[in-house]
Amino acid sequence: NRKFEVISQCTFFKVWDLRLISPWRDDTAVRGSFHLISAVNAPVGIARRSDAPDTLHLEAGETALIPANLGAYVIPPERSGETTVVKTTL
């Protein structure tokens, strides 16, 4: 997995390009902000745990808003190979 900061000098928000080949673990508590997660080229899941039965599925081109009070979550890619995800926070 790799993380590239796309927008870093803006005082209002930050944007990262995530290149995933395995589940990505994140936490909204780190910045105290919501996260916008956008699947770019392949579907991904979003769940509190990697084995959670209530995983939200995002197809390529779809975006989900992760509330700031969610805390820890995981983004598992749903296909093999590299999956691109854009993450935006305040």
C-alpha positions as a Markdown table, in Angstrom:
| # | Residue | x | y | z |
|---|---|---|---|---|
| 1 | Asn | 0.0 | 0.0 | 0.0 |
| 2 | Arg | 1.2 | 3.5 | -0.8 |
| 3 | Lys | -0.1 | 7.0 | 0.2 |
| 4 | Phe | 0.5 | 10.1 | -1.8 |
| 5 | Glu | -0.5 | 13.6 | -0.6 |
| 6 | Val | -2.2 | 15.4 | -3.5 |
| 7 | Ile | -3.3 | 18.6 | -1.8 |
| 8 | Ser | -1.3 | 19.6 | 1.2 |
| 9 | Gln | -1.1 | 23.4 | 1.2 |
| 10 | Cys | -4.8 | 24.1 | 1.5 |
| 11 | Thr | -6.0 | 25.3 | 4.9 |
| 12 | Phe | -9.5 | 23.9 | 4.4 |
| 13 | Phe | -8.9 | 20.3 | 3.4 |
| 14 | Lys | -6.3 | 17.6 | 2.6 |
| 15 | Val | -6.5 | 15.0 | -0.3 |
| 16 | Trp | -4.5 | 11.8 | -0.5 |
| 17 | Asp | -4.2 | 9.3 | -3.4 |
| 18 | Leu | -4.2 | 5.8 | -1.8 |
| 19 | Arg | -2.8 | 2.9 | -3.9 |
| 20 | Leu | -4.0 | -0.3 | -2.3 |
| 21 | Ile | -3.1 | -3.9 | -2.8 |
| 22 | Ser | -4.3 | -5.0 | 0.7 |
| 23 | Pro | -6.7 | -3.7 | 3.3 |
| 24 | Trp | -6.0 | -0.1 | 4.4 |
| 25 | Arg | -6.6 | 0.8 | 8.1 |
| 26 | Asp | -7.5 | 4.3 | 9.0 |
| 27 | Asp | -9.1 | 6.2 | 11.8 |
| 28 | Thr | -11.3 | 9.4 | 11.8 |
| 29 | Ala | -10.1 | 10.2 | 15.4 |
| 30 | Val | -6.6 | 11.1 | 14.2 |
| 31 | Arg | -7.7 | 14.4 | 12.6 |
| 32 | Gly | -11.1 | 14.6 | 14.3 |
| 33 | Ser | -12.7 | 15.0 | 10.8 |
| 34 | Phe | -15.0 | 13.2 | 8.5 |
| 35 | His | -13.4 | 11.2 | 5.6 |
| 36 | Leu | -14.6 | 11.2 | 2.1 |
| 37 | Ile | -13.6 | 7.9 | 0.4 |
| 38 | Ser | -13.8 | 7.7 | -3.4 |
| 39 | Ala | -13.2 | 4.4 | -5.3 |
| 40 | Val | -11.5 | 5.4 | -8.5 |
| 41 | Asn | -10.7 | 2.3 | -10.7 |
| 42 | Ala | -12.1 | -0.7 | -8.8 |
| 43 | Pro | -14.6 | -1.5 | -6.1 |
| 44 | Val | -13.6 | -1.4 | -2.4 |
| 45 | Gly | -15.3 | -2.1 | 0.9 |
| 46 | Ile | -15.6 | 0.1 | 4.0 |
| 47 | Ala | -16.0 | -1.6 | 7.4 |
| 48 | Arg | -15.2 | -1.2 | 11.0 |
| 49 | Arg | -13.2 | -4.5 | 10.9 |
| 50 | Ser | -11.9 | -6.5 | 7.9 |
| 51 | Asp | -14.2 | -9.4 | 8.8 |
| 52 | Ala | -17.3 | -7.3 | 9.5 |
| 53 | Pro | -20.5 | -8.6 | 7.9 |
| 54 | Asp | -21.9 | -5.1 | 7.4 |
| 55 | Thr | -19.3 | -3.9 | 4.9 |
| 56 | Leu | -20.4 | -1.0 | 2.6 |
| 57 | His | -19.4 | -1.7 | -1.0 |
| 58 | Leu | -18.3 | 1.2 | -3.3 |
| 59 | Glu | -18.1 | 0.6 | -7.0 |
| 60 | Ala | -15.5 | 2.6 | -9.1 |
| 61 | Gly | -16.8 | 6.2 | -9.3 |
| 62 | Glu | -18.7 | 6.1 | -6.0 |
| 63 | Thr | -18.0 | 8.1 | -2.8 |
| 64 | Ala | -18.9 | 7.5 | 0.8 |
| 65 | Leu | -18.8 | 10.0 | 3.7 |
| 66 | Ile | -17.3 | 8.4 | 6.9 |
| 67 | Pro | -18.5 | 10.4 | 9.9 |
| 68 | Ala | -15.9 | 11.9 | 12.2 |
| 69 | Asn | -17.2 | 9.9 | 15.2 |
| 70 | Leu | -16.8 | 6.5 | 13.5 |
| 71 | Gly | -13.2 | 6.0 | 14.7 |
| 72 | Ala | -11.2 | 3.1 | 13.3 |
| 73 | Tyr | -12.2 | 1.5 | 9.9 |
| 74 | Val | -10.7 | -0.5 | 7.1 |
| 75 | Ile | -10.9 | -0.3 | 3.3 |
| 76 | Pro | -10.4 | -3.7 | 1.8 |
| 77 | Pro | -9.9 | -3.7 | -2.0 |
| 78 | Glu | -12.3 | -6.1 | -3.7 |
| 79 | Arg | -10.2 | -7.1 | -6.7 |
| 80 | Ser | -6.6 | -8.2 | -7.0 |
| 81 | Gly | -4.0 | -5.8 | -8.3 |
| 82 | Glu | -3.6 | -2.1 | -7.4 |
| 83 | Thr | -6.8 | -0.2 | -6.5 |
| 84 | Thr | -6.8 | 3.6 | -6.4 |
| 85 | Val | -8.8 | 5.4 | -3.7 |
| 86 | Val | -9.0 | 9.1 | -3.0 |
| 87 | Lys | -9.3 | 10.2 | 0.6 |
| 88 | Thr | -10.3 | 13.7 | 1.6 |
| 89 | Thr | -10.4 | 15.2 | 5.1 |
| 90 | Leu | -10.6 | 18.6 | 6.8 |
